[in-house]
């Protein structure tokens, strides 16, 4: 069968690559054409456009690149018509994917959404478009099934979280080699995950690094985002107890003693690596006031949302300061606290459905097509 996959971000490339492996395993005749990145390309199929050419974030950037975005949409529709797929598999990236899905549905092409848009957090009115434009929805968070089925009467399949597969399938890190290659000493490591956008990184690191002097027995390591150059991070590396490693976050988390993490998917990744963490977030005053009124969730971290309890501490806006961060980091380094937290992390992984999300999704897609 012929599969057309659209992933527009780095995370979509990761999950798309694992889904492609599963599709090839389940369907020996699979023909795949896709929008994605290097990981998907390494599996096989035909890369149409790289996600690097699609990354427009923020209102101003979208407006400035509107012509390019509209051209990409036009090109995508034309490419799909030429390929004539049996199904289009959309991976996250809702701004672009939901436009293509509306068109594809009208053309009579099967539309499957893997890693559904997080309309439970905001833009819940998108449910009308989801119900209208998608034949199948595969969700990766346990509470999403209730959200779609009980609240909005739209049947979905819960497949488990693909991050578990990604972490389970990776090559184990050789700690001694990793430390040597990255010029790290023997002290235990506290990982700093400050996000991926320049403004966000600068805001988060200014507070995260303010506690470094209070923990001389530990080594602080900044996890650099692949989207940013080393030159941008240089301004944060004046303290001798701070190191920088780019694009090796999983290796870093696999040997870290604790982590300070900016809210986002990284909070879940850190928990799945069984690393005690403090979740941090600070935006501009205006952005925070707007977000507070739009997003009505109890928690900002995926860990707490999934568990429906405050498993990890969240320091948001004014609470994200040096004094609070120091106090919470001291707790993380306490062995009794860590033991209780790791027990919650184990329960979290069970709730997420264990390994096999990619294989389950591939089987659901193929069975539906049959």
N, C-alpha and C positions, 0 to 999 in steps of 0.2 A: 504494500500500500504506500501511498504518497503522503508525506507529512510536511507541513509548512509550519515552522516554529518561529515565534517572535519574542526575543528577550532583549530588553533595551538597556540593561545595567549589568555591572560586574556580578552581582548576586544572581541575577537571572542566567548569566553565562555559566556559573558554577552549577546551578540546579538543572539548567538545560542540558549540560554535558552529561550529567548522571542519568537524566531522563532519556537522552539519545542512546546511551549505552544499553539501557533497559529495552528500548524499542528495537534496537538491532538484535538483541538477545531473543526477544519474543516474536519478532517478525523478520525472518531471514531475507525477505524480499523488500524490506523497508527502503524507501527512497526519501531522503530528507534534505530539504532546502531551508535555510534559516538565517535569521538576524541574530547575532550574538557576539561571541568573542573568541579568544585564543583557545579556551578550554573546550568549547563546542567544536571548534575547527579541528582540534587534535583527535576528536572521536571519529570524524568522517563527515559525509554529506557535503553540501555546497554552501559556503558562506556568501550571503548576499550583501549585507552591510555590517560593519563592526559597531558595537555599542559606543565606542569612543566618538563616533560621528553623530551620536544621538543625544549626548548628555547636556541638555539645556535645563538648568535648575534655577528657580526663582522667577518672579514675575517679569522683572526687567530683562533678564537674559532671554526668556521665551519671546517677549515682544521684539527684541533686537534680531532674533533669529527666526522670526515667523515665516519668512519666505522659504528658508531651508526646511523647516518643519513641514510646511504644506507641500513642498516638492517631495519630501520623503514619503508622505502619505500617498501622494499621487503615484509615485514610483512603486510603492509597496503593492497597491491595488493592481497595477499593471503587471507586476511580477507574479502575483498570485494567479491572475487570469491566464498567463502564459503557462504556468506550472500545472494548473488544474489539480490541486491536492484533494485527497479524500477528506482531510480534516486540517483545520488551522489550530495549532496549540499556542495559546497566549500565555506568557509567563510574566506575572506581575505587570509593571510598567503601564498603569491604567490610562494615563492621559492619551497615549498613542494607541494602545491596544483596543480600547473601547470604541474608538472611531472606526478602526478597521473592522472590528467585529460587527458593528451596525451595518456596514456596507456588505460584508461577507454573508451575513444572515439573509439579507435581501436577495443576494445572488444564489441562495440555496446551498451554500457551502457549510459543512459541519463546523461548529465553533466550540472548542473546549478550552476552559480557563483553568490553568494550573497555577496555584498560589494566587488566590482570588484577591481583588482589591480590598483594602482594609476599610470598607465603608462603615464598619462597626465603630471606628474611631471618629470619622468625620465624613461628610458628604453622603449621609445615609440615603438621601433621595436618589442616589445612583442605582438603588435596588430596582427601580423600574426598568432602566436600561439593561441591567444584568439579566433580569427575568426575560426580557424581550429578545436579547441578542445572543444569549449563550445556551447551547444544548446541554452542556455538562459543566459542572463546577467541581474542582478538586481542592479541598481546603486543607490547611496544614496545622491549624490551631484547634484544639478540641472544642473551645467555646464557640467557634465559628459555625459548627454544625447546628447548634441550638439557635444561633442568631438567624441563620438563613431558613432553617426548617420550621422552627416554632414561631419565631417572630414574623417571618415574611413568607412562610408557606412555599418555599422553593427547595426541592430536594437536592442535596449535595452529597459528595463522597468525602469522608475524612480519611486521608491517606497517611497521616503521620508527617513529621517535619523532616524535610530533606537535609537539614543541617546535620542530623544524626548520621545519615549516610555519608555525608561529606567528611565528617570527623572520623567516623569508623573506618572509612576506606583509605584514609591518608597514610603515607609512610611515616612510621614513628620517628620522632626527633631524637637524634643522638646528642644528648645534652653537652657532653664534653666537647664534641666537635663544634656544636652550635656556639658555645661560649667562646671557644678559641677563634672561630671565624669572625665573630662579631666583637672581639676584644672586650669580653665581659670577664670580671673576676669571679671568685668563688662565693661571694655573698649571695644570699637569697634575693630573688628579683620581685620587684613590684612593677607590674606592667601599667603603663598609662595609655589608654585608648581614647584620644581626644576628638575623634570624628574624622570627617573627610573633607570638609569645606574650610577654606582659609579663615573666614571670619569666626566660624565655630571653633576651630582648632586654637586660634589665638585666645579667645575668651576662656576656653576650658583649661588650657595649659597654664595660663597666668595664675589660676587658683590651684590647680593640681601641683604645680612645682613649688608653691609656697610652703609645702610641708616637708620638702626634701631634707632640709637641715635637721629636722626633728627625728629622723630615722637613719642615722649614720651606719647602722649595722646592715642596712639593706641597700640594694642597687636599684635605681629607678631607670626604667627603659621605656622610651616613647615608641609606640607602634606607628610608624609612618604610613600614611595612605598612599596607595599606588598612583593616585591622581595628582599628588603634589611633589614638587621638586625638593631635593635635599636643601637647596639654598634657602627655601622658605623656613625650614626648621632650625637653621643655624642660630637664629636670634634666641632660641630657647635652650641652647646647649652650653651656656656659660658656666653652669655649676658642674664641678668635677664629678659629682655623684650621679650625673644624668647621662645616659647613653641613648643612641638613636638607631633603630633598625627599620628599614623600609620593606613593606610588602612581605613580611614573614610573621604575620600576627598569630597564626595557628601554632607555629613553632615556639613563639614567645609564650603564648598562653599555656602550652603543654609543660613548661618548666617554671611558670610563675608561682609565687607564694600567695600573692594577692593582686588585685587590680582595681584601678579607678577608671570607670567606663562611662563615656558619654551615651546618653539614652539612644536606643536604636537596636538593630539586630545584634550588635556586638554584646549587648547585655545577655542575650540568650546563648550566644557562642561561648562567652566566658563561663556561664553556668554549666554548659555541657562539657567543658574542659575541667569542671570541678574546681574552679578557682574562686575563692571568696572575693566578693566585689562590693564596691559602693557605686551606685548609679548616680551620675551627675548631669545636671542640665542648667544652662543659663543662656537666655536669649536677650535681645534688646527689650526694654520696658514695654514698648508698643507691641512688639511681636508676642510677648508673653501675655499681655492683657487681651489681645485678640484670640490667641490660642485657648486661653482659659475659658472664653465664652463660647468657642466653637466646639472644643473637645471636652466631653463630659465624663471622661473615664476616671476611675478611682486611682489608677496608677499610671505611670508613664513607661515602666519597664515591662518587657514581654514576660520576664520571669514572674513578676507579681500578678500580671494580668492572667496568665495561664493558671497559676496556683490560687488566684483569688484571695491572696493574703500578702501581707508585707514580709516576704521572705528576705529580700535584700533591701537595704536602706536606700531611699531616694532623697538626694539633696537637690532641691529645685530652687532656681532663682536666688532669692536673698539667703536661703538656708545653705546654699552652696558657697561656703566661706572657709577660710583657713582653720578656724577653731573647730567647726563641726567636722571638717574633713579629717583633721588630726585625731579627733576623738573616735570617729568611726573606723579609721584605719587601724588604730590601736586595738579595737575590738576584733577586727578581722584576723589580726595576728595572734590572738588568743586561741590556744588549741581547743578548749572546750566550746568556744563559740563556733570555731571552724567545724568541729565534729557535728554539731547540731545543724549547721548550714548544709553540709554535704549530704546529710540524710534527706533534707528537703530537695536538694538537687537530684538525688536518685529518684524520688517520687515524681519530680518534674519530668524526667526522662521517660518514665513509665507512662505518664499522662500524654506525652507527645507521640506515643504509639511505637516506640522502638525503631529498629532499623527496617528498611524496605520500602520507603515512601516512593522512590523512583520506580521500582518494580511493580508496586501496587497500581500506580498511576498508569504505567504503560499497559498493564493488563486490562484496566478499566477502559482505556481508550480503544484498544484493539477489539475487545468484546463488544463495545458499542458499535464499532464500524462493521463488525460481522453481522 
